[in-house]
């Protein structure tokens, strides 16, 4: 349920290094977060080229239950956003670790990802 190769934040986001050699990381929300939110009906994400700061709000997920902030897990520049979510926000519910990813960032400091929780530490905080 919580893939071992990912890093996690206390805000229930995951970070994946796609291994494309470009230094970008892909960000999404965890199974726990999408389950707690319920059916996601709208996603607001940062624009490509935006500079984000770790721990700050960069977007929103709106569900049938509530609105939840999306936080930047690392500081850097947004390099991609999941445009598929504009028309099918429910992908965040059905495939949170795959097609339901949110956005990608090139971190200012690549080692910042190493400071995030591993899957075991994340599950212990739940």
Beta strands, then each sheet from edge to edge (+ up, - down):
strand 1: 7-8
strand 2: 13-17
strand 3: 24-29
strand 4: 40-44
strand 5: 51-52
strand 6: 57-63
strand 7: 67-71
strand 8: 76-81
strand 9: 103-107
sheet 1: 1+ 2- 3+ 9- 8+ 5-
sheet 2: 4+ 6- 7+
end
